[in-house]
Every structure is written in structure tokens, then in C-alpha cells.
Amino acid sequence: MTQTLSAQSLIAEIKTALEDKKAEHVVALDLHQVSDSLDYFVIATGTSQPHLQALERGVREKLQEEGIRATKVEGPSPRWILLDYGQILVHLMSPEAREYYDLEGFWADAKRI
């Protein structure tokens, strides 16, 4: 992955792409202080499977404009799509999956950015 943007700039690009596609409850977490192996999570809610897929396309297209490609994509599923950008993991979740897995609660000590 050719990364010309800092992690903070990349997170800002991801958040913009998600907001452009009407993602709900977009949150970015800095996991450096609470995890030895994870850096950042960006979590967003999509209201339906087509909306989740639109969010995925929006993020991927926005970052591809910067020459950045996901190293791995999990999904699509009706509940959760994971985009792996190395130090940044993007979780696109249905409202039910987001409530059930409660990533923000699990990582409650992480700094929100």
C-alpha cells in the first residue's frame, strides 16, 4: 500500500467518504494506548445491506483516488463489512451488529478522535 497521507489525514478522508454516503454514528478510535496490536478503528453504521455496500464503495473509491487500497476486505455480509487499511480498520455495521458487538464499549478506554 502506498501511503502518502498520515494516519490522521487518512482517517479524515475515510470519515468524509462515510459522511458523503450518509453513514450514521461515525466514530474513530485511537487504540495505541489500549492495544499492543491495533492502531485505529473507524466505525460507522449503515441502515441496510445496500447502504453498507454503498459505504464500502464510497470509502474504497475515495482512498483509491489517493492511491491507497485496502489490504483486505471481509464481507459483504448483511451485518458487517471490514476494510483493512493496515493501521486503520474500518468497520461498517448494521445497527443490530453494532449494538451486539459493541466495539466502542469493548474499547471504552480508547481515545476518540
C-alpha positions in Angstrom: 0.0 0.0 0.0 1.4 3.3 -1.0 0.5 5.7 1.8 1.1 9.4 1.2 -1.2 10.5 3.9 -0.7 10.5 7.7 -3.0 8.2 9.7 -4.9 11.3 10.9 -5.3 12.5 7.3 -6.4 9.1 6.2 -9.0 8.9 9.0 -10.3 12.3 7.9 -10.6 11.1 4.3 -12.5 7.9 5.5 -14.8 10.0 7.7 -15.6 12.4 4.8 -16.3 9.5 2.5 -18.7 7.9 5.0 -20.4 11.2 5.7 -20.8 11.8 2.0 -22.7 8.5 1.8 -24.9 9.3 4.9 -23.3 6.9 7.3 -24.6 7.1 10.8 -22.7 7.4 14.1 -19.2 7.7 12.6 -16.6 7.2 15.3 -12.8 6.9 15.1 -10.8 5.3 18.0 -7.1 5.6 18.7 -6.2 2.2 20.1 -2.5 2.8 20.7 -2.8 3.1 24.5 -5.2 0.2 24.9 -3.8 -2.4 22.4 -0.5 -3.8 21.6 -1.5 -4.9 18.1 -4.2 -2.4 16.9 -3.8 1.2 15.9 -7.1 2.8 14.8 -10.7 1.8 14.3 -13.2 3.8 12.3 -16.8 2.5 13.0 -19.9 3.5 11.1 -23.5 2.3 10.8 -25.3 1.6 7.6 -29.1 1.3 7.6 -29.4 -1.7 5.2 -27.2 -4.1 3.2 -27.3 -1.8 0.1 -26.3 1.1 2.3 -23.4 -0.8 3.8 -22.2 -1.7 0.3 -22.5 2.0 -0.8 -20.4 3.0 2.3 -17.8 0.4 1.3 -17.7 1.6 -2.3 -17.5 5.2 -1.1 -14.5 4.6 1.2 -12.7 2.4 -1.3 -13.2 4.9 -4.2 -12.1 7.9 -2.1 -8.9 6.2 -0.9 -8.2 4.8 -4.4 -8.1 8.4 -5.6 -5.1 8.8 -3.1 -3.5 5.6 -4.4 -4.5 3.7 -1.3 -6.1 0.3 -1.5 -7.5 -1.9 1.3 -5.2 -4.8 2.0 -8.1 -7.0 2.9 -11.9 -6.8 2.7 -14.2 -9.0 4.8 -17.8 -9.2 3.6 -20.0 -8.0 2.3 -22.4 -9.5 4.7 -25.9 -8.2 5.6 -24.4 -7.0 9.0 -20.8 -6.1 8.8 -18.1 -5.2 6.3 -14.5 -4.8 7.4 -11.9 -2.8 5.3 -8.3 -3.3 6.4 -6.0 -0.3 5.6 -3.1 -1.6 7.6 -3.0 0.6 10.7 -6.7 1.6 10.2 -9.6 -0.9 10.3 -12.9 0.4 9.0 -16.0 -1.4 10.5 -19.2 -0.8 8.6 -22.0 -2.3 10.6 -25.8 -2.7 10.7 -27.4 -1.1 13.7 -28.0 -4.6 15.2 -24.4 -5.8 14.7 -23.1 -2.6 16.1 -25.2 -2.9 19.2 -24.5 -6.6 19.6 -20.7 -6.4 19.2 -20.4 -3.1 20.9 -16.9 -2.3 19.7 -17.0 1.1 21.3 -17.9 -0.4 24.7 -15.2 -3.1 24.4 -12.6 -0.4 23.6 -14.2 2.2 26.0 -10.7 3.3 27.2 -9.6 4.2 23.7 -9.3 7.8 22.8 -12.0 9.1 20.4 -10.5 11.2 17.5 
